[in-house]
């Protein structure tokens, strides 16, 4: 009995050491540029860009296979950030940006098929088979991927009304720079001591 336990323990140690060595020896280094691009993307995993998620889209951008203007949830602000990171020109969105929205399930008609739960990329729908489902609004990204699988069409999208904590300035922002001392009114020729004496005379 003791011998069997020792043999199993020794096997576990050897296997663990082998796995640890393999994880170091065959480690695949990630592309730091992909990570920076993915950090800018909104992580909605909606597929509107033509890729199955934000990371594949980030990889395609890093490889030069995709433009930076194909993410509607990120909006024009996201395009500007990607352009600044990659040193590219800012482009208009390839698709029309939609206002923020959230999915709502009409619970009177929900049959509990779980198809919307399977379609949601961010796990914002909760429920069980043959039970009523509901959407967690704080997690929903408004990607609309849950609407098509619903066999009874009980899911609709509702726009999110702007509140004080979600409102954003929609117009260009210009940085304010302090005037240089040479250009300040106090140092202008009209305010020099000689000019003051001339005016007094």
GUTOR-258267 format. One line per field, with one value per residue (C-alpha): residue in one letter; chain; x, z, y; residue number from 0. Coordinates in Angstrom, 1 decimal. Each point is the difference from the previous one (the first is absolute). Layout:
<pts>
residu: a ... $
chaine: A ... $
c1: X ... $
c3: Z ... $
c2: Y ... $
num: NUM ... $
</pts>
This chain:
<pts>
residu: x x x x x x x x x x x x x x x x x x x x x x x x x x x x x x x x x x x x x x x x x x x x x x x x x x x x x x x x x x x x x x x x x x x x x x x x x x x x x x x x x x x x x x x x x x x x x x x x x x x x x x x x x x x x x x x x x x x x x x x x x x x x x x x x x x x x x x x x x x x x x x x x x x x x x x x x x x x x x x x x x x x x x x x x x x x x x x x x x x x x x x x x x x x x x x x x x x x x x x x x x $
chaine: A A A A A A A A A A A A A A A A A A A A A A A A A A A A A A A A A A A A A A A A A A A A A A A A A A A A A A A A A A A A A A A A A A A A A A A A A A A A A A A A A A A A A A A A A A A A A A A A A A A A A A A A A A A A A A A A A A A A A A A A A A A A A A A A A A A A A A A A A A A A A A A A A A A A A A A A A A A A A A A A A A A A A A A A A A A A A A A A A A A A A A A A A A A A A A A A A A A A A A A A A $
c1: 0.0 2.8 2.0 -3.0 -0.5 3.7 -0.1 -3.0 1.6 3.2 -2.0 -1.8 3.3 1.5 -3.1 -0.2 3.7 -0.5 -3.0 1.9 2.9 -2.3 -1.8 3.4 1.6 -2.9 -1.5 -1.3 0.8 -3.0 0.2 0.1 -1.6 -3.0 -0.5 0.1 -2.5 -2.3 0.1 -1.4 -2.8 -3.3 0.0 -3.6 1.0 -2.9 1.5 -1.1 3.5 -0.1 2.1 -1.2 1.2 2.1 3.3 -0.2 -0.8 3.0 2.3 -1.3 0.7 3.5 0.7 -1.3 -2.8 -2.9 -0.7 -0.4 -3.5 -2.1 -1.1 -3.4 -0.1 3.3 -1.3 2.1 1.8 1.3 1.2 1.9 1.7 1.0 1.3 2.1 1.4 0.9 1.0 -2.7 -2.4 -3.4 -2.7 -3.8 -1.8 -0.5 -3.5 -2.4 0.4 -3.1 -1.1 0.6 -2.7 -0.9 -1.9 -3.4 -1.8 -3.8 -0.4 -3.7 1.1 3.3 -0.1 3.4 1.7 3.5 0.9 0.6 2.2 2.2 0.2 0.9 3.8 0.2 -2.3 -2.5 -3.0 -1.0 -2.5 -0.5 -1.6 -3.8 0.3 -0.3 3.1 1.0 2.8 2.5 0.0 3.4 1.7 -1.9 2.0 -2.9 1.6 -3.4 1.4 -2.8 -2.8 0.4 0.0 -3.2 -2.7 -2.9 1.6 -0.5 3.3 0.2 2.6 -0.6 2.2 1.8 -1.0 2.8 0.5 2.4 2.5 -0.2 -0.3 3.0 0.9 -0.8 2.0 3.7 2.2 2.8 2.8 0.5 3.6 1.3 1.2 3.8 1.4 1.1 -3.6 -1.7 -1.8 2.2 3.1 -1.5 1.6 -3.3 0.4 3.7 1.0 1.0 -3.4 -1.6 2.0 -1.0 -3.6 0.3 1.6 $
c3: 0.0 1.0 -3.1 -2.2 1.6 -0.4 -3.7 -0.6 1.7 -1.9 -3.3 0.9 0.8 -3.3 -2.0 1.7 -0.8 -3.6 -0.4 1.6 -2.4 -3.0 1.0 0.1 -3.0 -2.4 1.3 -2.8 0.5 -0.6 -2.3 2.3 -2.8 -0.2 3.8 -0.3 -2.9 1.9 3.0 -2.1 -1.5 2.0 0.7 -1.2 -2.0 -2.3 -3.3 -1.9 -1.2 -1.9 2.5 2.8 2.8 1.0 0.3 -3.6 -1.2 1.9 -1.5 -3.5 0.6 1.3 -3.1 -2.3 -1.2 1.3 0.2 3.3 -0.8 0.2 3.6 0.5 3.8 0.3 -2.1 -1.5 3.3 -0.2 -3.6 1.2 2.8 -2.4 -2.5 2.7 1.2 -3.5 -1.5 -2.7 -1.3 1.6 -2.2 0.2 1.3 -2.7 1.4 1.6 3.8 2.0 3.1 3.3 0.4 2.2 -0.7 1.8 0.1 0.1 2.7 -0.9 -3.1 1.0 -0.3 1.6 -3.0 1.1 -3.6 1.0 2.9 -2.3 -2.5 2.5 -0.1 3.3 2.1 0.6 -0.2 3.0 0.2 -0.3 -2.4 -0.1 2.5 -0.6 -1.1 0.7 -1.0 2.4 -1.3 1.5 -2.0 -3.3 -2.8 -2.5 -2.6 -1.2 -0.3 2.2 -2.2 -3.0 1.9 1.9 -1.5 1.5 -0.7 3.6 0.1 -0.9 0.3 2.0 -0.3 3.2 1.1 0.9 3.6 1.8 0.5 -3.6 -1.9 -2.3 -1.8 -3.7 -1.5 -0.7 3.0 -0.4 2.5 1.8 0.1 2.2 -1.8 -0.2 2.1 -3.2 -1.3 3.3 0.1 2.8 -2.2 -3.1 -1.3 0.7 3.7 0.3 2.5 -3.0 -1.5 3.3 0.3 -3.5 0.7 3.2 -1.9 $
c2: 0.0 2.4 -0.9 0.8 3.4 0.8 -1.1 2.3 2.9 -0.4 -0.2 3.2 1.8 -1.2 1.0 3.4 0.7 -1.1 2.3 2.9 -0.5 -0.2 3.3 1.8 -1.7 0.3 3.3 2.2 3.6 2.3 3.1 3.1 2.0 -2.3 0.5 3.8 -0.1 -2.4 2.3 2.8 -2.1 -0.1 -3.8 -0.4 -3.1 0.9 -1.0 3.1 0.6 -3.3 -1.9 -2.4 2.2 3.0 -1.9 -1.5 3.5 1.4 -2.6 0.8 3.8 -0.8 -2.1 2.7 -2.2 2.2 3.7 1.8 1.3 -3.2 0.1 1.7 -0.4 1.8 2.8 2.8 0.5 -3.6 0.6 3.1 -1.9 -2.8 2.5 1.7 -3.3 -1.2 3.3 -0.3 2.6 0.3 -1.6 0.3 -3.0 -2.7 -0.7 2.4 0.3 -0.9 1.8 -2.0 -2.6 -3.0 -3.1 -0.6 -3.3 0.0 -2.5 -0.6 -1.8 -1.5 -3.9 -0.6 -1.5 1.3 0.9 3.6 -1.0 -2.1 2.9 2.7 0.6 1.7 -2.2 2.8 -2.2 -2.2 -2.8 -3.8 -2.4 0.4 2.9 3.7 1.9 3.5 2.4 1.5 3.5 0.9 -2.7 0.3 1.6 0.4 -2.2 -1.4 -3.6 -1.3 1.2 -2.3 -3.4 0.8 -2.1 2.1 3.4 1.1 2.0 3.6 2.7 3.2 3.1 1.0 3.5 2.3 0.8 2.3 -2.8 -1.3 3.3 0.8 3.2 -0.6 2.8 0.4 0.8 2.5 0.1 3.4 1.1 2.8 3.1 0.4 2.9 1.8 0.1 0.9 3.3 1.2 -0.2 1.5 3.3 1.9 -0.7 0.9 2.8 2.2 -0.3 0.8 3.2 1.0 -0.5 2.0 2.9 $
num: 0 1 2 3 4 5 6 7 8 9 10 11 12 13 14 15 16 17 18 19 20 21 22 23 24 25 26 27 28 29 30 31 32 33 34 35 36 37 38 39 40 41 42 43 44 45 46 47 48 49 50 51 52 53 54 55 56 57 58 59 60 61 62 63 64 65 66 67 68 69 70 71 72 73 74 75 76 77 78 79 80 81 82 83 84 85 86 87 88 89 90 91 92 93 94 95 96 97 98 99 100 101 102 103 104 105 106 107 108 109 110 111 112 113 114 115 116 117 118 119 120 121 122 123 124 125 126 127 128 129 130 131 132 133 134 135 136 137 138 139 140 141 142 143 144 145 146 147 148 149 150 151 152 153 154 155 156 157 158 159 160 161 162 163 164 165 166 167 168 169 170 171 172 173 174 175 176 177 178 179 180 181 182 183 184 185 186 187 188 189 190 191 192 193 194 195 196 197 198 199 200 $
</pts>
